[in-house]
Amino acid sequence: MKIFYIANARMPTEKAHGIQIMKMCEAFADAGATVELVLPRRFNFIKKSPFEYYGVKKNFNITKLPSLDLVRFGKIGFLIQSLSFAGAALGYVMFKKADIIYSRDELPLFLLGFFKKNIVWEAHAPKWNFAAKSILKKRRKIIAITRGLKNFYAEKGAEENNIFIAPDGVDTARFGGEGKKSEAREKLKLPQGKKIAVYTGHLYAWKGADTLIKSAEFLGKDILVYLAGGTAGDIARVRKELPAGGNIVIAGARPHSEISDWQRAADALILPNTAKDDVSKYYTSPMKLFEYMASGTPIVSSDLPSIREILNESNSILVEPDNPEALAAGIERVLNDRELAEKISKRAFADAQNHTWEKRAKRILAFIAGRAETKETAKMSA
């Protein structure tokens, strides 16, 4: 099976979608497919190869096509770049033999849809533009990362049997919680005797970092909260919001290779997504959620429909979103009840084994090929 995975992304990128794209190409190849990742040629301040940057096996090929690299000029620049790359991808793929043309980007699939039938769109947000409408009209197969997204497109007229739910995944070998907490803290130079709650990832408003910061005033002074991640602009913004003398520590942007150490060093991992944004509330499938689960560290999370698709009371502490006091109470609860912390972390670790990139790739390929579903696959797509 030959797969062209088209991704309009600067690679490597410090953003999470780069990890997801590379891990899925690796997993498709591990499942037996011949994979070619098609990218735009763009300026990149990260000089490592994507394989080295993400620690991914070289079991697939990468091709970079020319595009007008005008993203730095804002929305118009991004639109021009997107159109130029979509045109280049059309010219490159149209006359090549492929079993599957796969993408998270609807624009190249819109163009290829005039000539090809074997296209598959992996939807990560509730988009309803001309390209998305065309994909639905032509009854192309859709991979939705949440049930919320499946419902969104079904309500727009897509046939439900053309939509498959495939939440994001995790590399359990990397995030499997191996090694002692004390060793991770020593490596990261974190205090051994303190209770530590950790948030990893970007600091966008819809991720709820502001709620976590406000929750600190309700936490005991023996508890430290570390935020590991974020762009330079978001880190500067968050630093201005910090109360003087508080117990919040901004660790700054960290290499992805280090994130598993942060999660292993924590006594609790925090997922404070907001309910004020529909993407957060209904449609997101955070990769950090699955990393948290695989780490063996207890999770305290906002109670949202999107998160409820994966978490529940048996594998996490769920609290009212956008409520700093409720979040603090959830953190205190898991830090002060060792038996509860061990119970939910073990259940989350077991549940994470069903969400590896390898299993995700196999489920998607089975759906595309129209093979009979296993009980496991049927459960995921229900």
N, C-alpha and C positions, 0 to 999 in steps of 0.2 A: 504494500500500500504506500503510495506516494502522497505526502501532505506538503502543501505550500502554506506556511503560517505567515500571513502578512501583518506586519505591525508598524504603524506609523509612530515610532518611538526612538528617541535618542538612546542608544545603547552603548555602554552601560549607562544607567541612570540611577540617581540616588533615591528615586521614587519607587514605591512598592510594586507598580505594575511591571517593572523590569524583572524582578524576581519571579513573578508569576509567569510571565511569558517564557523565560528561559527554563524554568522548572517544568513547564508543560511540554516544551519541545523535547527536553531530555526524557520525560516520561512517555511521550508518544513514541520516541525512538526505542526506548526500553521495551515498549509493548510490541515492537516488531515493525514499526512504520519507518519508511525512509522520509526524513524531515528536512525541509529547507526553510529557514527563517529568512524572510525578505524584509529588509529594513531600509530607511532612508539614509543617505550619506549626509551627515550633519556635523558641524563643529562640536567637539566634545572635550571638556576640560578634564574628564577622566580618561587617562591614557592606557589603562589596562584593557586587555581583551575581555569581551563579555564572559567567556568561559572562565578566565582567571578571576575576574571580579566577583562572580557569583558562585565560584566553586562547582561548576557544572561540567559534566563529562563532555568530551568532544565527540558525541555520537550523532551529531547532526551538523548540517552546513549552514553558514550564514552568508547571505548575499546582500550587498548594500547598493541601492539604486540612487541615481541623482535626484535631488529635489531642491527647490528654491528655499534655502534655509533663512527664512525671514521671521521666524517665531519671535525673535527679540523685539519686533515692531508691534506686538500686541495681537488683538483678535484678527485684524485684517491680515497681518503677516502670517499668523497661524493658518488662516483659511487658504491663503495662497500656497503655503508650504504643503498643506493637506491635499489640495487639488493637484499640485505638481507631482506629489508622491503617488497619489491614486492613479494618475495618468501613466506614470512610469511603471507601476505595478501591473496595470492593465496590459501595457505593451510587453512586459517581461513574461507574464504568466499565460497570456491568452493562447499562445501557440505551443505551450508545453503540456505534456501529458501529466495529469494529476487526478488522483482519486478523490482528494478533498482539498478545497481551498478554504482556509480557516482564518478567521480574524476577529479581533475585538473591535475593529474600526469599520463602521458601516459604509463609509464613502468608497473605498476600493471595492467592496463587495457589491455596492450599487452599480458601479461601472461594469464589473465582471459579470454581473447578473444578466446583462443583455446578451452574453455569449456563452455563459456557463450555467449549468444547473447544479453542480456539485459543490455549492458554497454553504458554509456553516458560520453563523454569527454567534460569537460569545458575548452576550449582553451583560454589562456591568452597571448600567444606569437606565432609568426609564426614559429613553430617548424617543421622540416622536417627530422626526424631521422627514424630509422627502426621501432620504435614503432608507431610513427605518421603515417607512410606509411601503416602499418598493419591495423590501425584503419580505415583509409580511404578505403583500399582495401576490408575490410569486411563490408563496408557500415554502420558503426556505427553512431549513432546520435552525432552531435557536437553542443555544445553551444558556440558561439563565442561572445566575449564581445564587438566587434565593427564590423561595416560593412567591414572595411579594412581586418579583419581576415577572415570573410566569403568569401570575394573576393579571398584572398590568397589561401584558401583551395579549393575553386571552380576551380581556375586556375590549381590546382594540380590534379584535377580529381574527387573531391568529388561531389556527387549529391547535388545540391542546396537545394532540399527539405529535405535533411538530416541535414541541418545547420540552426540553429536558432540564431538570434542576441538578446542577452540579456545584455545590458550595466550593469555596476555595480549599486549599490543602496545606500540607506541612511536610517537611522533610524530617521524619521522626529520627533518622540517624543523627541529624545535627541538633535537633531540639528535644531529644529524648530524655533529658534530665540526668544524664550520666555525670558522675563526679559529685563531690560533696559541696554543700553550700559554703562551707568555710574556705574551700579552695577557690571558688569563684569570687568570693569577697576579697581574698588576698590578692588575686590577680587584678581585680578592679580597684584595689585600695579602698575598700569600703569597710566601715567599722564592724568588728565581729560581734560586739555585745549589744548592738542596737536592733530594734524591730524595724524592718525596712519594707515599705511598699513601693512597687516600681510600676511605672508606665513606660512602655516602649512604643516609638512610632512618631508620626508627625503631630504637630500641635495646632492643626486647623481647628477652627471654631466648632465644626460639627463633630469633631472627635471628642469634645468635652473636657479638654485640658483645663479650661477655666473653672469648671465645676470641681475638678480635683484640687486645684490650687485653693479655692475657697473652702474646701472641706478641711484643709489643714488646721484651721482655727478651732475645729471641733475635736481634733485628735489629741491624744496625750502627748506630752512633750518628749516622751521616750521613743516616739515613732518618727522616723524620717521618711519622706516621700521623695523619690528620685524620678525625674523626667528625662529619659534617654532618647533623644531624637529631635527632629525639627529642622526646618530651614533656618538660615541666618536671620532672615526677617522675622519669622515667627518666634525664634528664641529671644531676639531683642524686644519684641512686643511683650512676651510673657515675663521677661525680667522686670519690666516696668510695673507689672501687676503684682509682683511679689510683696507681701507685707514685710516690714522691717523685722529682722530677728526671727523670722519664721523657720519652720522645719521642712521647707521645700528646697530641694537641691536640683538645679538645672545642670544636667550632665552634658548637654549639647548633642550635636549629631555624632552618632557612633557608627563604625563600620558594621555591615550586616554580619560579618563573621564574629562579632563580639556580642551580638544581641542575646544569644543563648546563655552566655555567662551572666548577663544582667538578670535574665529571667530565673536562672538557677540560684542566683545570689539573694533573691527576694524571699520574704516571708509571705507576701501577698502580691498578686498581679492585678492591675486595675484596668478596666475597660469602661470608661465613663461616657460613652457616646450620648449625644443629646437627642431628645425627642422633638426638638424644634425644627429639625431638618428632615424632609421626607426620605432622602437617600439614607441617612443614618437610621431612621425609624423603621423603614420597610424594606430597603433594597440592598444594603451593604452586607458583605460577607468578609469581614476583616481577616487578613492572613495572620495578624498577631493573635487573634482569638485561638486559632488552631495551634500556633506556636506556644501560647500560654498553656493550652490543654496538654500538649506533649511534654512540657517542661516538668510536670509533676508538682508544680507550685499552685496553691489554691487561688481561685479567681474570684474577684468581686466585680460585678458588671451591672451596667444599667439594664433595667428590665424593659426590653423593646421587642416588638414583633420579629424584627430581623435577627436579633440575637437569640430569641426564644426558639428559632428553628434549629439551633445547635445546643444551647445551654438550657438548663432547668435546675430545679432545687436540689437534685441529686448530685450535680457535678459543679455547682458554683453557688455563690451568694448573689442573689439578684436584688437590686435596690431601685427605688423610684428615681428615674432620670432627672437631671437638672436640679437635684436637691442635695446641696453640699453636706447638710447635716445627716441625711439618710446614707449618703456615701460613706461618711466618716463612721457612722454606726456599723455599717457592713464591714468596713476595714477592721474596726475594733473587735467585732464579733469573731472574725476569722483568726485574728492575731491572739485572741485570749482563749480560744477553745481549740486546743490541740487535736482533740479527737475528731471534731467536726472538720478541721482543716485537712487532716489526713484522709478522712472519708471522701470528701468532695474532690480532692486532688487525685486520688486513686481512680475514682470513677471517670474524671475528665481525661486522665491518661489513657484509660482503657478505650474511651470513646474516640480519642484522637487516632487510634490505630485504624479506624474506618475512614479516615480522611487524608490518607497519604496521596501524594501527587500520582503515584503509580496506579492506585485504585481509581482515582479520578479519571486518569487518561483511559484506562480500560473501560470504564463505564461509558465515557463519551464515545469511544470508538464502537462499542457494542450498540449504542443508540443510533449512531450514524449508519451503521451497517444493517440496522433493522434486525439484529439477532435477538433471539428470545431473551427476555430479561431474567436475571437471577432474582431471588427474593431481595437480595441486598440492593440491586439496581432499581427494582420496582419501588422499594421503600423510599429511595432517594428522589425519585421522580414523581411521587404521588402528590 
